[in-house]
Amino acid sequence: MTAARILTRTREDLAEFLRKHREKITPEEVGLPRGRRRRTPGLRREEVAALAGVGLTWYTWLEQGRNISVSATFLDNLSKALKLDTAERRHLFLLTHQRLPSELGKTWCSVPPLVQTLMDDLPTRPAYILNLRWDVLAWNSAADKLFNFSDHAPERRNMLWLLFTDPAMRQRLSPWETQVSQMLSSFRRDFARAAQDPTIDELVDELTKVSPEFKQLWKTQEVNAPCQGVRHLYLDGIGAVAFEHTTLTVDEERHLRLVYYAHKGADTEKQAFNEWVVG
């Protein structure tokens, strides 16, 4: 399918999407009088235009699928005028800008029970859930054996805090310096995304005061792609072990991610690790 055909189809979809949602809203829902001479259901175009703060001609062109440029601010106003929910608002941005809206992140602290069940069904595969602040919200037994999450108070059960303040975590990562630098540069993306969340600022401020190493690394301003690849960990009784790891999104709206580790090595080494985890 050519780019021109895709764009034409998108505009047609946009026109239909706007019309359908405009017709679903009654005047009373937005504080307008119904009047006696309405021939079509829902709101009129001029009413939507007024609610969104644009001229009738401009909105009409948009609903007709014409090739016009619109701002993110206008799309947000239009989303409110049409009473779009989160999924519908994102769909509007995709149809209009061919990308999702940029949204400031928030720190969420609850995990769906099914996600915990999923992790528990992986008894020899360490897995845990992080929010945007890198609080460790949930984990399975293998992750607890590896990182000792349950040994820490809930307010200190934060991956970034543990990386720079917990001696056991420092010993676990081998070598610590290289891996923690990469992880910190990955965290910086989340720090920027949560620009209006004071709790993430408080975490960085506190780590700057208690960890000279964090303070020095934080000044480098390095930013990496999401953490994935190979992580080297030192296990008592086994030695250095390589793990493949990746991050999977489990709730995009709440920025909840599952971090998953899988032992990378020969079958005999995997068996030794499995026995270490359950032992």
PyMOL commands that set and color helices and strands:
alter all, ss='L'
color gray80, all
select helices_A, chain A and resi 3-24+27-30+45-52+56-63+72-81+86-97+113-120+141-147+149-151+154-156+159-165+167-172+176-193+198-210+212-218+267-278
alter helices_A, ss='H'
color red, helices_A
select strands_A, chain A and resi 127-130+136-139+229-235+239-251+256-263
alter strands_A, ss='S'
color yellow, strands_A
deselect
rebuild
show_as cartoon
